[in-house]
Amino acid sequence: MKRGAIATLLVGLGLAALPVLLAAAGQEFYLGLLTRVMIYALAATSLNLLLGYGGMVSFGHAAFLGIGGYVVAIAAQHGVGSAWVAWPLALSVVALLGAIMGAISLRTQGVHFLMITLALAQMFYYAFVSLRSYGGDDGLSMTRRSSFGWEAWWPTGGDTGFYYLALLLLALGLLVVHRLIPSRFGSVLIGVRENEARMSTIGFPVYRYKLVAFVIAAVLCGLAGVLNVELNRFVSPSVMHWSQSGMLMVMVIIGGLGRPWAGVVGAAVFLGLEEVLSHYTERWQLPLGILLLALVLARVAGWNLPGSARKEPQHV
């Protein structure tokens, strides 16, 4: 067994044992924090597929995080409590809107692509702010989590059961991305990042590949949004604000663009620092920003940080 596979197995076993260890230490509070880290790790991993591997700087990715959550919350408000109905519905809506958003924005490149994704995401943000029947700017609550019907042996309605569900879906999301990258699809996507004109010249349908990658990333982020609303039993338009897209981008940069574990490492570092600093000051954003700036500058300088062994520049 390769060293990387052994390390992955050990990390997985450690995460599986954490609820038991936290319960024994009387620190169950951190279970919610760890679940949140895994949810945002999935969202950041989906953005890494676009940004790190495809070179597509999307500043509206958090829109899918919010849309996935809103579909589940709206379905619950109309009496749909089954996860087997609400979750596929949410992912289908995200896939459709992702395809539309991608079809429009991918006709541009560079800063124009960034601005169009930002504009489209803000349109969704203001659309949900204006939906007064679904909470408007105050957001929308759920009375309970969606049911899978297997609560007798896997109580996903409880914090521990939901933690394991988030862990399982994060593992599946990482598996999908890790299988895509070494494939022909992933190779073409990386080739497009390096030199789109050359890939187009030799006959690859660049637009089609980028659109498929955009939709896959949207669905993975939508799944994170579904988990997020189920965790908090609440969703608001602020989840899809451009600042949330910026936060996901910072997570990917911290973890290392185009690296398999970028989303996981970035989410753990960002949310971990946020949790620690918020205990010491109400203005935790300032020291967090300074620490993140120092971390990014250190990575650019090529210092020996986790995941910084590769020093060639990323083509984004």
ABEGO torsion letter per residue (X at the ends): XBAAAAAAAAAAAAAAAAAAAAAAAGAAAAAAAAAAAAAAAAAAAAAAAAAAAAGBBBAAAAAAAAAAAAAAAAAAAAGBABAAAAAAAAAAAAAAAAAAAAAAAAABBEAAAAAAAAAAAAAAAAAAAABAAAGEAAEBBBABBBBAGAAAABBAABAAAAAAAAAAAAAAAAAAAAAAAABAAAAAAAAAAABAAAAAAAGBBAAAAAAAAAAAAAAAAAAAAAAAAAAAGBBBAAAABAAAAAAAAAAAAAAEBGBAAAAAAAAAAAAAAAAAAAAABABAAAAAAAAAAAAAAAAAAGBBBBGAABABBBBX
